[in-house]
Amino acid sequence: MNEAVVTVIGFVAQDPIFEVLASGTSLMSLRIGSTPRRYDREIGQWRDDDPMFLTVTCWRTLADNLQSCELQRGDPIIVTGKLRIREYVKDGQKRFSAQIEATTVGHDLSRGVARFQRAQRSAFPEDRREADDMADRWLEADLDEDAEELTTQLTDKSENIDDTDEDGDTPPFRAAA
């Protein structure tokens, strides 16, 4: 199976949602917006093209670490992960959504500064290993159910985002400087 690994540079378009599933697995979902800029030679200026919005899912330790970072809407970020195209049916019509299952998320340091802090690990690594092994066994048994539940939740949440202003226009989004 081929996997498309992508990197998207953009901004947090919606405040992240953190939850712990019934299995005990941490999950964070967020929306990233990316607005490509092009130089228009006719007018001699840079202009923004149409923004693209993707749902990003982060699992386990990455979700926990992002929760402690307190990402907010507008923060400039870089996301790397596996591109997933999800198919679903709404109002009797087949639709598709693009999502990223993140492996790495970080602030875009070309737009600001950050201070790195190592995540605290358990003082008893054998306890952590045992917990990870148990979680992996559980996940292998129920992965399909979790994926279906997550896809439904994320699709429902992302469809409720209204990116229009009072006139019904979509505003040009830019990462916070």
C-alpha positions in Angstrom: 0.0 0.0 0.0 1.4 3.4 -1.0 1.1 6.2 1.5 1.4 9.8 0.6 3.3 11.7 3.3 2.7 15.4 3.1 3.8 18.5 4.8 1.5 21.5 5.1 2.5 24.9 6.3 -0.3 27.1 7.6 -2.2 28.2 10.6 -4.6 26.7 13.2 -8.0 27.4 11.7 -10.1 26.1 14.6 -9.2 25.7 18.3 -7.9 22.1 18.7 -10.2 19.5 20.3 -8.6 17.1 22.8 -10.2 14.0 24.1 -9.4 10.6 25.6 -11.3 7.8 23.9 -12.9 5.0 25.9 -9.8 2.9 25.2 -7.7 5.4 27.0 -6.1 6.6 23.8 -5.4 10.3 23.5 -6.7 12.1 20.4 -6.4 15.7 19.3 -8.1 17.0 16.2 -7.6 20.4 14.6 -8.1 22.2 11.3 -5.1 23.6 9.5 -5.6 26.3 6.9 -3.0 27.1 4.2 -3.2 30.0 1.9 -0.8 29.9 -1.0 0.7 33.2 -2.1 1.6 34.1 -5.7 3.5 37.0 -7.1 1.3 38.8 -9.7 3.6 40.3 -12.2 0.9 42.4 -13.8 0.3 44.4 -10.6 3.7 43.9 -9.1 2.4 42.5 -5.8 1.9 39.3 -3.9 -1.7 38.0 -3.7 -3.4 35.3 -1.7 -4.9 32.3 -3.6 -7.9 30.4 -2.2 -7.3 28.9 1.2 -7.3 25.1 1.8 -8.5 23.6 5.0 -7.6 20.1 6.2 -8.6 18.1 9.3 -5.5 16.9 11.3 -5.7 14.0 13.7 -3.0 13.4 16.3 -2.8 10.2 18.4 -1.3 9.2 21.7 1.9 11.0 22.8 1.7 13.5 20.0 -1.9 14.4 21.1 -0.7 14.6 24.8 2.2 16.8 23.9 0.1 19.2 21.7 -2.4 19.5 24.6 0.3 20.8 26.8 1.4 23.3 24.1 -2.0 25.1 24.2 -2.2 25.6 20.4 -4.8 28.3 19.5 -6.6 29.5 16.5 -4.3 31.6 14.3 -1.0 30.0 15.5 1.4 29.4 12.6 2.1 25.6 12.4 3.8 23.0 10.2 2.2 19.5 10.0 3.7 16.4 8.5 1.8 13.2 8.2 -0.1 10.6 6.1 -2.7 12.0 3.7 -6.0 10.1 4.1 -8.9 10.6 1.7 -12.1 9.7 3.5 -15.3 8.8 1.7 -18.7 9.4 3.3 -22.4 9.9 2.4 -24.3 13.0 3.4 -27.8 13.8 2.2 -27.6 10.8 -0.1 -24.6 12.1 -1.9 -21.1 10.6 -1.9 -18.5 13.1 -0.6 -14.8 13.1 0.1 -12.7 14.8 2.7 -8.9 15.1 2.9 -7.3 14.5 6.3 -3.8 14.3 7.7 -2.9 11.7 10.3 -0.1 13.7 11.8 3.3 12.3 12.7 4.8 15.7 13.5 3.4 19.1 14.4 5.3 22.2 15.4 5.2 26.0 15.4 6.4 27.7 12.3 9.5 29.5 13.6 9.8 31.7 10.6 6.8 33.6 12.2 7.8 33.6 15.8 9.8 32.0 18.6 9.3 29.0 20.8 11.0 27.2 23.6 11.4 23.4 23.4 10.7 21.4 26.6 11.2 17.6 26.6 8.1 15.6 27.6 8.3 14.0 31.0 8.6 10.3 30.9 7.6 7.8 33.6 10.2 7.2 36.3 9.4 3.5 35.8 10.0 2.7 32.1 8.9 -0.9 32.5 5.4 0.4 33.6 5.2 2.6 30.6 6.3 -0.3 28.2 3.6 -2.5 29.8 0.9 0.1 29.4 2.0 0.7 25.8 1.9 -3.0 25.0 -1.6 -3.3 26.5 -2.8 -0.3 24.5 -1.3 -1.7 21.3 -3.1 -5.0 21.8 -6.4 -3.3 22.5 -5.9 -1.0 19.4 -5.2 -4.0 17.1 -8.5 -5.5 18.2 -10.6 -2.4 17.9 -8.8 -0.2 15.4 -11.5 -0.4 12.7 -14.2 0.7 15.2 -12.2 3.6 16.4 -11.4 4.7 12.9 -15.0 4.6 11.9 -16.1 6.5 15.0 -13.3 9.1 14.5 -14.2 9.6 10.8 -17.8 10.3 11.7 -16.9 12.7 14.6 -14.4 14.7 12.5 -16.7 14.9 9.5 -19.6 16.1 11.7 -17.3 18.7 13.4 -15.6 20.0 10.3 -18.9 20.5 8.5 -20.1 22.9 11.2 -17.2 25.4 10.6 -18.4 28.6 9.2 -15.5 30.5 7.6 -17.7 33.3 6.1 -18.1 36.8 7.4 -21.4 38.7 7.8 -21.7 39.3 4.1 -21.2 35.6 3.2 -17.7 36.1 1.9 -14.8 33.9 2.9 -12.1 36.1 4.5 -8.5 35.7 3.4 -6.8 33.9 6.3 -3.2 34.5 7.2 -1.0 33.1 9.9 -0.5 35.3 12.9 2.7 37.2 12.5 
